[in-house]
Amino acid sequence: MTVTLADVAARAQVSPATVSRVLNGNYPVAAATRERVLRAVDDLDYVLNGPASALAAATSDLVGILVNDIADPFFGIMAGAVQSEIGGPGGRAGGERLAVVCNTGGSPERELTYLTLLQRQRAAAVVLTGGAVEDPDHAAAVAGKLRRLADAGSRVVLCGRPPAPGTDAVALTFDNRGGGRRIAEHLIALGHRRIGYIAGPEERTTTRHRLEGHREALAAHGIADDPALTVHGRYDRRSGHEATAELLRRAPGITAVVAANDTVALGACAALRDHGLRIPDDVSVAGFDDLPFSVDAVPALTTVRLPLYEAGARAGRIAMGKEGAPAGDVATVRGELMVRGSTGAPA
């Protein structure tokens, strides 16, 4: 049944005129009232106007790409790759689609807001990049949004993100556990036993999976997992610097540091130099992702190369119907260990 403006007004306990003012943004409305109206619009999946309602089964020329931080090369590379594949027949503007990059800043609330806005715009496709937030309520809310998008005709692709069962979303998921395991095995093979680990935010799937792979390798070689050797932080350089200083305070005898990603690893390298330690002579350092600057670091960074551009381009092709979905709507993308000068045998 079609939801009307009057339905929204009743749900929000305001007049239809107030709903119209909030949606059109052409008249001042109290913040609390505005929030109540927008919540009702979201709950009822109200389509903003009559013509749009009549076209609810159709899709627009818009493709939404959700990223945590567009300034982070991890997300920028994937977003650019998705955009490279969204042109071609089907759009009304010379066959092109309009890519809209939605920068969530890592906020679960912003993620939900963008999904709602893309649904209202009848997006042709939505691509969500990067790890998911591990919160049952948020996961349920996201799943509901993805189902509504699919029901409205939008193709939904998860790139570098775990599958979302029951949503019809296609998932290209990175083998973060396997990559974390391979880095640890490399360091263990070199003779390292006291390995510090700088993990990402605790609520992210990427963080948990990479750390699980690291711990699996330790366990397989009979090395105890010392909680003091793991520090959580953000996926940025400053976090790497601060976490490494903390690791050196807790365990001055560490011989290697594994970082949550390459940007964090750069911060770790800077902190080690600040403490008068040489890489890899005194402490080895490894990252994850193989971002473009990794090979130019001094020494070049040992890391796991994730095919970010290739995965993003494939996500774009699937989103545009240029390529079929993988079997079971899920494909695992494996990373490759890149051994470079930042790791060596312990002194």
C-alpha positions in Angstrom: 0.0 0.0 0.0 1.3 3.5 -1.0 2.4 5.6 2.0 0.9 9.1 1.8 2.0 12.4 3.3 -0.9 12.2 5.6 0.4 8.9 6.9 3.7 10.5 7.8 1.9 13.4 9.5 -0.1 11.0 11.6 3.0 8.9 12.5 4.9 12.1 13.5 1.8 13.6 15.2 2.1 16.8 13.2 0.1 18.4 10.4 0.6 17.5 6.7 1.7 21.1 6.2 4.5 20.6 8.7 5.7 17.4 6.9 5.7 19.3 3.6 7.8 22.1 5.2 10.3 19.7 6.6 10.7 17.8 3.3 10.9 20.9 1.1 13.2 22.7 3.5 11.5 26.0 2.7 10.2 27.0 6.1 11.8 27.0 9.6 10.7 24.0 11.8 11.8 23.3 15.3 14.6 20.8 15.5 12.7 18.3 17.6 9.7 18.4 15.2 12.0 18.0 12.2 13.6 15.0 13.7 10.3 13.4 14.5 9.1 13.9 10.9 12.3 12.5 9.4 12.0 9.5 11.6 8.5 8.9 10.5 9.5 9.3 6.8 12.3 6.7 7.4 10.1 4.3 9.3 7.4 4.4 6.7 9.7 4.5 3.6 7.8 7.5 2.3 8.7 8.5 -1.3 9.0 12.2 -1.3 6.5 13.2 -4.1 3.8 11.9 -6.3 5.8 11.5 -9.5 8.5 9.7 -7.6 5.9 7.4 -6.1 4.6 6.5 -9.5 8.1 5.7 -10.6 9.0 3.7 -7.4 9.6 0.6 -9.4 12.0 2.4 -11.7 15.6 3.4 -10.9 17.5 6.6 -11.5 20.9 7.3 -13.1 22.5 7.6 -9.6 24.9 5.1 -8.1 25.8 5.4 -4.4 29.2 4.4 -3.1 29.6 4.3 0.7 33.1 4.8 2.2 34.4 5.3 5.7 36.9 8.0 4.7 37.5 9.1 1.1 40.8 10.6 2.1 42.0 7.0 3.0 43.6 5.5 -0.2 42.0 2.1 0.8 38.5 3.6 0.1 39.6 6.1 -2.5 41.0 3.4 -4.8 37.8 1.2 -4.5 35.5 4.2 -5.1 37.5 5.3 -8.1 37.4 1.8 -9.5 33.6 1.5 -9.0 33.1 4.8 -10.8 35.2 3.6 -13.7 32.7 0.9 -14.4 29.3 2.6 -14.0 29.1 4.2 -17.4 27.5 2.6 -20.5 24.0 1.9 -21.9 21.1 2.4 -19.6 21.6 5.9 -18.2 19.6 8.8 -19.6 22.5 11.3 -19.8 24.5 9.8 -22.8 24.6 6.4 -21.2 26.4 7.7 -18.1 25.6 7.3 -14.4 26.1 9.8 -11.6 28.4 8.4 -8.9 27.7 9.8 -5.5 30.4 9.1 -2.9 28.9 9.0 0.6 31.6 9.6 3.3 30.3 8.1 6.5 33.3 9.1 8.6 32.9 5.6 10.2 29.5 6.7 11.8 26.9 3.9 11.9 24.2 6.6 12.0 25.5 8.3 8.8 25.7 4.9 7.1 22.0 4.3 7.7 21.1 7.9 6.7 22.9 7.6 3.4 21.2 4.2 2.6 17.8 5.9 3.3 18.6 8.9 1.0 19.8 6.6 -1.8 16.6 4.6 -1.5 14.5 7.8 -1.8 16.6 8.7 -4.9 15.8 5.3 -6.4 19.5 4.7 -6.9 20.3 2.2 -9.7 22.9 0.6 -7.5 24.6 1.0 -4.1 28.1 -0.2 -3.3 29.2 -0.4 0.3 32.9 -0.6 0.9 35.0 -1.7 3.8 34.3 -3.6 7.0 31.0 -3.6 8.8 30.2 -2.5 12.4 29.7 -5.5 14.7 26.6 -4.4 16.5 23.5 -6.6 16.2 21.0 -3.7 16.2 23.0 -1.8 13.6 23.4 -5.0 11.5 19.7 -5.6 11.6 19.0 -1.9 10.6 21.4 -2.1 7.7 19.9 -5.4 6.5 16.5 -3.8 6.5 17.8 -0.9 4.4 19.5 -3.3 1.9 16.3 -5.3 1.5 14.3 -2.2 0.8 16.8 -1.0 -1.8 16.7 -4.4 -3.5 12.9 -4.4 -3.4 12.9 -1.0 -5.1 15.1 -2.3 -7.9 18.5 -1.2 -6.8 21.5 -3.6 -7.2 23.4 -3.8 -3.9 27.1 -4.9 -3.8 29.3 -5.2 -0.7 33.0 -4.7 -1.6 35.5 -5.7 1.0 32.7 -6.4 3.4 31.2 -9.6 4.9 28.0 -11.0 3.4 24.6 -9.8 4.6 22.4 -12.9 4.5 18.8 -12.4 3.5 19.3 -9.1 1.7 20.0 -10.1 -2.0 23.3 -8.2 -1.7 26.3 -9.5 -3.6 29.4 -9.7 -1.4 33.1 -9.5 -2.6 34.7 -10.1 0.8 38.5 -9.9 1.5 40.3 -12.8 3.1 41.4 -10.7 6.1 41.9 -13.7 8.3 44.2 -15.4 5.8 46.2 -12.3 5.3 46.7 -11.8 9.0 47.7 -15.4 9.3 50.3 -15.1 6.5 52.0 -12.0 7.9 52.4 -13.7 11.3 53.7 -16.9 9.8 56.2 -14.9 7.8 57.5 -13.2 11.0 57.5 -16.5 13.0 59.5 -18.2 10.2 62.1 -15.4 10.5 62.4 -16.2 14.2 60.2 -13.6 15.9 58.3 -14.6 19.0 57.5 -11.2 20.7 55.3 -9.6 18.1 53.3 -6.5 18.9 50.0 -6.0 17.1 48.3 -2.7 16.4 44.6 -3.5 15.7 41.9 -1.3 14.3 38.7 -0.2 16.0 37.3 -3.1 18.1 33.8 -2.8 16.6 34.9 -3.4 12.9 34.7 -6.8 11.2 38.0 -6.1 9.4 39.7 -5.6 12.7 38.4 -8.8 14.2 39.2 -11.0 11.2 42.8 -9.7 10.7 43.5 -10.2 14.4 41.9 -13.7 14.4 44.3 -14.7 11.6 47.3 -13.3 13.5 46.3 -15.3 16.6 45.6 -18.5 14.7 49.2 -18.4 13.4 50.6 -17.8 16.9 48.5 -20.7 18.3 49.6 -23.0 15.5 53.3 -22.4 16.5 52.7 -22.8 20.2 53.2 -19.1 20.9 51.1 -17.7 23.8 48.8 -14.8 22.9 49.9 -12.1 25.4 47.1 -9.4 25.7 49.7 -6.8 26.5 51.0 -7.1 23.0 47.8 -6.0 21.3 46.7 -2.3 21.2 43.5 -1.1 19.4 43.2 2.3 17.7 42.0 4.1 14.6 43.1 3.2 11.1 45.4 6.3 10.8 49.0 7.2 11.1 48.7 9.0 14.5 47.1 5.9 15.9 50.1 3.8 14.7 52.5 6.2 16.3 50.7 6.3 19.7 50.1 2.5 19.8 53.7 1.7 19.0 54.9 4.0 21.9 52.4 2.1 24.1 53.7 -1.3 23.0 57.3 -0.2 23.7 56.2 0.9 27.1 54.4 -2.4 27.9 56.9 -4.7 26.2 60.3 -3.2 25.5 61.5 -6.6 24.2 59.3 -6.8 21.1 61.1 -7.6 17.9 58.3 -7.0 15.4 55.2 -4.9 15.0 52.2 -5.8 12.8 50.0 -2.9 12.0 46.2 -2.9 11.2 47.0 -1.3 7.8 49.8 0.4 5.9 48.9 3.9 7.1 49.1 2.7 10.7 52.4 1.0 9.9 53.9 4.3 8.8 53.0 5.8 12.2 54.6 2.7 13.8 57.8 3.2 11.8 58.0 6.9 12.8 57.5 6.0 16.5 60.3 3.4 16.3 62.7 5.9 14.8 61.7 8.4 17.5 62.8 5.8 20.1 66.1 5.3 18.3 65.2 1.9 16.9 66.2 0.7 13.4 63.9 -1.1 11.0 64.3 -4.0 10.5 67.6 -4.4 12.4 66.0 -3.8 15.8 62.3 -4.1 15.1 60.5 -5.5 12.0 57.3 -3.8 10.8 54.5 -5.2 8.6 51.3 -3.6 7.3 48.2 -4.6 5.4 46.6 -3.6 2.1 49.7 -2.6 0.0 48.6 1.0 -0.5 50.5 2.9 -3.2 53.0 4.5 -0.8 54.0 1.2 0.8 56.7 0.4 -1.7 58.2 3.9 -1.4 58.5 3.8 2.4 62.1 3.5 3.7 62.6 0.6 4.1 59.8 -0.6 1.8 56.9 -2.1 3.7 56.2 -5.8 4.0 52.4 -6.0 3.7 49.5 -8.0 2.3 48.4 -6.8 -1.1 44.7 -6.6 -1.5 43.6 -6.1 -5.1 41.5 -3.0 -4.2 41.2 -1.6 -7.7 40.3 -4.9 -9.2 37.7 -5.6 -6.5 36.2 -2.2 -6.8 36.0 -2.5 -10.6 34.3 -5.9 -10.3 31.9 -4.5 -7.8 31.0 -1.7 -10.3 30.5 -4.2 -13.1 28.2 -6.4 -11.0 26.3 -3.3 -9.8 25.7 -2.3 -13.5 24.8 -5.8 -14.6 27.9 -6.0 -16.8 29.1 -9.1 -14.9 27.1 -11.8 -13.2 27.2 -12.3 -9.5 29.5 -15.1 -8.2 28.0 -18.4 -7.1 26.0 -18.0 -4.0 26.3 -14.2 -4.4 29.6 -14.3 -2.4 33.2 -14.3 -3.6 36.3 -14.3 -1.3 39.2 -12.1 -2.6 42.6 -13.4 -1.4 45.5 -11.1 -0.6 49.1 -11.7 -1.5 52.0 -11.4 0.9 54.6 -8.8 -0.3 57.9 -9.3 1.5 60.0 -6.2 1.5 62.8 -4.6 3.5 60.9 -3.7 6.6 61.0 -7.2 8.0 64.0 -9.4 8.8 65.3 -11.8 11.4 65.4 -10.6 14.9 68.8 -9.4 16.2 
